[in-house]
């Protein structure tokens, strides 16, 4: 059984914020953008180049991610550089990637567990 490292008293409002975070992480495009920003702060153009997404789509996703405080923007004149607001989201994504690439439980994929014969 999984044990949480921290125990929180969570109310419905907080759970709503958690659900909003997971909704924001629920698209491949946004996850791709976030992995780029986890590697380094980037301009919209750099994110477009790294992801292959269109500039309007990247801008739209960044607006959503800024709206729920996942990314921040620093402006200097016409230049805007986006970065993760903190490392928590990068950890969530890293954990999700690890989870999906390891065999957590034989029942996860519906395959029967193989037992070694003595």
C-alpha positions as CSV (number, residue, x, y, z in Angstrom):
1,X,0.0,0.0,0.0
2,X,1.2,3.5,-0.9
3,X,2.0,5.8,2.0
4,X,1.9,9.6,1.5
5,X,5.0,11.5,2.7
6,X,2.8,14.4,3.8
7,X,-0.6,14.5,5.3
8,X,-2.8,17.4,4.3
9,X,-6.3,18.4,5.3
10,X,-7.8,18.9,1.9
11,X,-11.1,20.6,1.3
12,X,-13.3,20.7,-1.8
13,X,-11.8,24.0,-3.0
14,X,-8.3,22.6,-2.8
15,X,-9.3,19.5,-4.6
16,X,-10.8,21.7,-7.3
17,X,-7.5,23.4,-7.8
18,X,-5.8,20.0,-8.1
19,X,-8.3,18.9,-10.7
20,X,-7.7,22.1,-12.6
21,X,-3.9,21.3,-12.6
22,X,-4.6,17.9,-13.9
23,X,-6.9,19.2,-16.6
24,X,-4.1,21.6,-17.7
25,X,-1.7,18.7,-17.8
26,X,-4.2,16.6,-19.8
27,X,-3.0,17.5,-23.3
28,X,0.1,16.2,-25.1
29,X,0.8,19.7,-26.4
30,X,0.9,21.3,-23.0
31,X,3.0,18.5,-21.6
32,X,5.4,19.0,-24.4
33,X,5.6,22.8,-23.8
34,X,6.2,22.2,-20.1
35,X,9.0,19.7,-20.7
36,X,10.7,22.4,-22.9
37,X,10.3,25.0,-20.1
38,X,11.5,22.5,-17.5
39,X,14.7,22.3,-19.4
40,X,15.2,26.0,-19.8
41,X,13.2,29.3,-19.8
42,X,12.2,30.0,-23.4
43,X,10.6,32.5,-25.7
44,X,7.5,31.6,-27.7
45,X,9.6,31.2,-30.8
46,X,11.9,28.7,-29.0
47,X,9.0,26.7,-27.8
48,X,7.5,26.7,-31.3
49,X,10.8,25.4,-32.7
50,X,11.2,22.8,-30.0
51,X,7.7,21.4,-30.1
52,X,6.8,21.9,-33.8
53,X,3.5,23.4,-32.7
54,X,2.2,26.6,-34.4
55,X,2.9,29.9,-32.8
56,X,-0.8,30.7,-32.1
57,X,-1.3,27.3,-30.5
58,X,1.8,27.7,-28.3
59,X,0.6,31.2,-27.2
60,X,-2.9,29.9,-26.4
61,X,-1.5,27.1,-24.3
62,X,1.0,29.4,-22.5
63,X,-2.0,31.7,-21.7
64,X,-3.9,28.8,-20.1
65,X,-0.8,27.7,-18.1
66,X,-0.1,31.3,-16.9
67,X,-3.8,31.6,-15.9
68,X,-3.4,28.8,-13.4
69,X,0.1,29.9,-12.3
70,X,2.1,27.0,-13.8
71,X,4.3,29.2,-15.9
72,X,5.5,32.8,-15.5
73,X,6.6,35.3,-18.1
74,X,9.4,37.9,-17.7
75,X,9.2,40.7,-20.2
76,X,12.0,43.0,-21.4
77,X,10.7,45.3,-24.0
78,X,9.2,43.2,-26.8
79,X,10.9,40.0,-25.5
80,X,9.0,37.6,-23.4
81,X,10.6,34.6,-21.7
82,X,8.5,31.9,-20.2
83,X,9.5,29.6,-17.4
84,X,8.0,27.2,-14.9
85,X,6.6,29.0,-11.9
86,X,8.3,26.4,-9.7
87,X,9.7,22.9,-9.9
88,X,6.6,21.1,-8.5
89,X,5.0,20.7,-11.9
90,X,8.2,19.3,-13.4
91,X,8.3,16.7,-10.6
92,X,4.7,15.8,-11.3
93,X,5.5,15.3,-15.0
94,X,8.7,13.4,-14.2
95,X,6.8,11.1,-11.8
96,X,4.1,10.5,-14.4
97,X,6.7,9.6,-17.0
98,X,8.4,7.2,-14.7
99,X,5.0,5.7,-13.7
100,X,4.1,5.1,-17.4
101,X,7.5,3.6,-18.3
102,X,7.8,1.1,-15.5
103,X,5.8,-2.0,-14.8
104,X,4.1,-0.9,-11.6
105,X,1.9,-4.0,-11.3
106,X,1.4,-7.0,-13.5
107,X,-2.3,-6.4,-13.4
108,X,-1.8,-2.9,-14.8
109,X,-1.7,-4.1,-18.4
110,X,-4.1,-7.0,-17.9
111,X,-1.4,-9.6,-18.3
112,X,-1.2,-12.4,-15.8
113,X,1.7,-12.2,-13.5
114,X,4.5,-14.7,-14.5
115,X,5.8,-16.8,-11.7
116,X,9.2,-18.5,-11.8
117,X,9.1,-22.2,-11.4
118,X,11.5,-23.8,-8.9
